[in-house]
Amino acid sequence: MDIMSIISAKHDIQYHLPLIGDIHAKSPLAYRTTRALVSVANVTQMAFAEAYINGVEVPDWLLRSFFDTSMPIIFKHFPALQTPYEWVLKETDQVAEGSRDLMKIQYDLPQGMLNRMLGDGKLIYPKYSMGLWEKGATNLEQSQMHMIDDMIEKLDIQDGDNILDFGCGWGGVPNYILSRFPNCRFTGLNLSHQQCEYMRLKMQDPESYLSSGRFTLVEGDLNDTQFDEQFDKIISVGVFCHVGNLTHSFRKLASCLRPGGKFFLHIITVRTPNNISSVYTHKYIFPHGRYWSFDSIPTYNKDFRTVERWYLNGMNYSKTMTRWLANFDDSYTDVEDLDYGIDFAKFRRIWRLYLIWFISNFASCDGEINGNGQFLMVHA
Ligand SMILES: C[S@@+](CC[C@H](N)C(=O)[O-])C[C@H]1O[C@@H](n2cnc3c(N)ncnc32)[C@H](O)[C@@H]1O
């Protein structure tokens, strides 16, 4: 949408906050001015990003210091600049918009590259979510174990639980939990065909807990998968940045949670008044991705009620991504010939810009604004 149509359009302004001034004022003029300025910010961001990915040399230290300087100012003083599209501010029609594009651009990328970047251990399979470093982890694998241990405790997993992992990635969380609890059962849902292929191989591998007969894989879309059974616990880690409709997704999950069951939502989140996203990540990394505001999540309380919540400092994610970037940089000779659909040199720049930017985002404001949220929910 161009600037003039934004200014002249009639919008529901209840969701919006102005760039400056009283955020409760809901003034149409402030709103329209903000949307106009946001569209200027969008164009500027994309021009800079595309110059970089098309070959303009900017050393890492300069990129880092640019993000390290600008992001805290934006997070603290101009969070409205991070709402590039109106859909970021309100619920979308579908539970997850554009899920096939997301698989193509992100999760079905060559697994040789993703697995090297994320780490592919005997027990901890590639895990594409925050590791926990605050409890003394000295490497990526340990940080991921500490994170899963922390979730086991908060969700109060008991041996014998029947658990749904909504968006299970490569099956790393189920594999670790099944190794700890010999009578637990897991169902994992994932739309990524490549990641499902990884799990299918593990389901044939006697060394994997996914081959124990206690793991069921469902290759399917969050949008239209229905479960006939009810689970004791549901866990979802790092997936809800792809969910645009909390009301509908919570309704769906509540219907497959047994009475008295618990849902543990682990999600990238921001402690700003609004949800955030960016034109760059929407086009190149996570189509339709958004980061929900930490305080807004418990307000979607028709089917679930949040009984406890935790904010995990973003430094944990910044450190995790620093390891991913190092792994990615170390893997070039092995992964440069894989099929990315574009030239590897360009792909490498797209990917490095994403990682460097996010390393800085999560470290902004000492990790206190952009981190992860965990929400323990029960039936409302
Ligand atoms: C950031 S990864 C997190 C994976 C895993 N939970 C972990 O912690 O490693 C997000 C996962 O959600 C899956 N996903 C995203 N959108 C989906 C959709 N519409 N339906 C099913 N799975 C989806 C992706 O394929 C990916 O496995």
Ligand as a Chemical Component Dictionary entry (heavy atoms), coordinates in Angstrom:
data_LIG
# 
_chem_comp.id                   LIG 
_chem_comp.type                 NON-POLYMER 
_chem_comp.pdbx_formal_charge   0 
_chem_comp.three_letter_code    LIG 
# 
loop_
_chem_comp_atom.comp_id 
_chem_comp_atom.atom_id 
_chem_comp_atom.alt_atom_id 
_chem_comp_atom.type_symbol 
_chem_comp_atom.charge 
_chem_comp_atom.model_Cartn_x 
_chem_comp_atom.model_Cartn_y 
_chem_comp_atom.model_Cartn_z 
_chem_comp_atom.pdbx_ordinal 
LIG C1  C1  C 0  11.082 -22.593 14.922 1  
LIG S1  S1  S 1  10.650 -24.253 14.554 2  
LIG C2  C2  C 0  10.571 -24.970 16.162 3  
LIG C3  C3  C 0  10.613 -26.457 16.092 4  
LIG C4  C4  C 0  10.694 -27.186 17.428 5  
LIG N1  N1  N 0  9.534  -26.963 18.235 6  
LIG C5  C5  C 0  11.962 -26.801 18.141 7  
LIG O1  O1  O 0  11.896 -26.221 19.232 8  
LIG O2  O2  O -1 13.015 -27.090 17.588 9  
LIG C6  C6  C 0  8.918  -24.121 14.089 10 
LIG C7  C7  C 0  8.323  -25.436 13.659 11 
LIG O3  O3  O 0  6.935  -25.266 13.377 12 
LIG C8  C8  C 0  6.623  -25.928 12.187 13 
LIG N2  N2  N 0  5.481  -25.226 11.562 14 
LIG C9  C9  C 0  5.414  -23.938 11.201 15 
LIG N3  N3  N 0  4.224  -23.655 10.648 16 
LIG C10 C10 C 0  3.520  -24.807 10.655 17 
LIG C11 C11 C 0  2.218  -25.164 10.225 18 
LIG N4  N4  N 0  1.406  -24.280 9.655  19 
LIG N5  N5  N 0  1.805  -26.425 10.437 20 
LIG C12 C12 C 0  2.607  -27.345 11.040 21 
LIG N6  N6  N 0  3.874  -27.069 11.446 22 
LIG C13 C13 C 0  4.318  -25.812 11.261 23 
LIG C14 C14 C 0  7.878  -25.804 11.352 24 
LIG O4  O4  O 0  7.937  -26.732 10.280 25 
LIG C15 C15 C 0  8.947  -26.028 12.406 26 
LIG O5  O5  O 0  9.183  -27.369 12.594 27 
# 
loop_
_chem_comp_bond.comp_id 
_chem_comp_bond.atom_id_1 
_chem_comp_bond.atom_id_2 
_chem_comp_bond.value_order 
_chem_comp_bond.pdbx_ordinal 
LIG C1  S1  SING 1  
LIG S1  C2  SING 2  
LIG S1  C6  SING 3  
LIG C2  C3  SING 4  
LIG C3  C4  SING 5  
LIG C4  N1  SING 6  
LIG C4  C5  SING 7  
LIG C5  O1  DOUB 8  
LIG C5  O2  SING 9  
LIG C6  C7  SING 10 
LIG C7  O3  SING 11 
LIG C7  C15 SING 12 
LIG O3  C8  SING 13 
LIG C8  N2  SING 14 
LIG C8  C14 SING 15 
LIG N2  C9  SING 16 
LIG N2  C13 SING 17 
LIG C9  N3  DOUB 18 
LIG N3  C10 SING 19 
LIG C10 C11 SING 20 
LIG C10 C13 DOUB 21 
LIG C11 N4  SING 22 
LIG C11 N5  DOUB 23 
LIG N5  C12 SING 24 
LIG C12 N6  DOUB 25 
LIG N6  C13 SING 26 
LIG C14 O4  SING 27 
LIG C14 C15 SING 28 
LIG C15 O5  SING 29 
# 
